Amino acid sequence: MSGRPADPSEQRDRLAAAAEIDVSPRRADGTLAAYTTIWIVAVDGDLYVRSYRGPQGSWYRMARRTGRGRIRAPGYEVEVTFADATDISPDAVDDAYRGKYGRSPYVDAMVAREARATTLKVNPS
């Protein structure tokens, strides 16, 4: 993995700092799906992503099904696991999206009910 920091907190910081990331969930057979560009936010040191297309997003459905994948950020690539975000308030994730992407015309879609329902916690592995 190119440019991978050894420290897990440094890995999270580097991903959280990226304006956009590319996510590629693993298929059931272990191969990587096509990369999709998405946003990522950090709340209390943990990373979260959402599907702009809500539950219909293909990357989201696959990530939820297999729980594994890969994320690319500029100059950095890492294997990750995905988990349901049951340990965080959706409002806190909304606030993180607004804080990081507030000037974008797409932020409203990312804090809407459909996208909120797709919140996944991302853990670099």
N, C-alpha and C positions, 0 to 999 in steps of 0.2 A: 504494500500500500504506500503510495507515494507521499512523502512528507508527513508521515504519521507521527504525531507526538506520542511519547511513551506514557505519559501521565493521563489517566482518564479525565481528570478535571480540565486539563489543557485541551484534550480532544473535544470535550463539550464546549469549552470557551471558543475554540476555533470554529466549530460548526455554528454556534449561536451568533458569531460575528458576521457570518456570511449573509449577504443580502438575499441570495437565492441559493438553493441547493438542487442537485439532481438526485432523485431517488429511484432505485431499481429494486423492487421486491424480488425475492427468490420464488420461483415456481415450485410446485410440489416435488418436481424431480431435481431441485437444487440449482437449476440454471437461473441466470438473471434475466428478468424481463427488460423491456426497453426502458431507458431513463426518461423520467418526467421531471420538469422543472417545477419546484414548489417553494414555498416559504417555510422557515423554521424559526421558532421563538424559544426563549429560555425563561423559566419561572423558577425561582429559588434553586438555581443550579441544575435543573432538569430540562430536557429538551422536548418540545412538542411540535407536531405537525398536524395539518388538517387538509382535507380534500376540498378544493374549490368547487368541484362538481358534486359534493355531498357523497352519500353512500354509493352513488352510481360510478364514481371515479374508479377506473380499472386498477390503477396502482394501489389505491386504498383497499379495494376488495382483496387483492392478492396479498398485500402486507398483513391484513387482518387474518387471512386464512393461514398463511405460513409463519408469520411472526418474525421473518428474517429478511435481510436485504443488504443493500450497499448504498452509501451516500457519497456523492462527490461534491466538493466545494472547490473553489479556485486553489489549485496546487495541493489538494488533499483528497484522500479517498479512504473510506473506512467501512468495515462490516458493521451492521447494526442489528438490533432486535427491536421489534415493535410490540407494544402492549397497550391494552385499553387504558385510558387515562382516568382511572377510578379514584386516584389519590389526590386530585387537584380540582379546584373549583373552575368550572367553565368560564366564569367571570374573570378569573385571574389570567387565563389564557387569552380571553378577549382583550384584556388590558394590555397584555404583552404584544398582541398583534397591532393594536392601535398605536402603542408606543413606538414600535419599530417601523411600521408601514403606514402610519397615519396620513401621509400625504398622497398615498396611492388611491386611485378610484376603485380599486379592487378590495380594499380593506373591509368595506361593509359586507361584501359577500363572505368574507372569511370569519366574520363574527355573527353571521345569520344562523338561524336554527339548523338548517341543513348541514352546514359546515361544522358547527359546534358538535353535532352528533358523531362526527368522524375524528374527533381528537384522539391522537395516538401519542404515547410516550415513546421516545426514541432513546435507546441505550447503545452507545458505541461498544463494540466487543473486541 
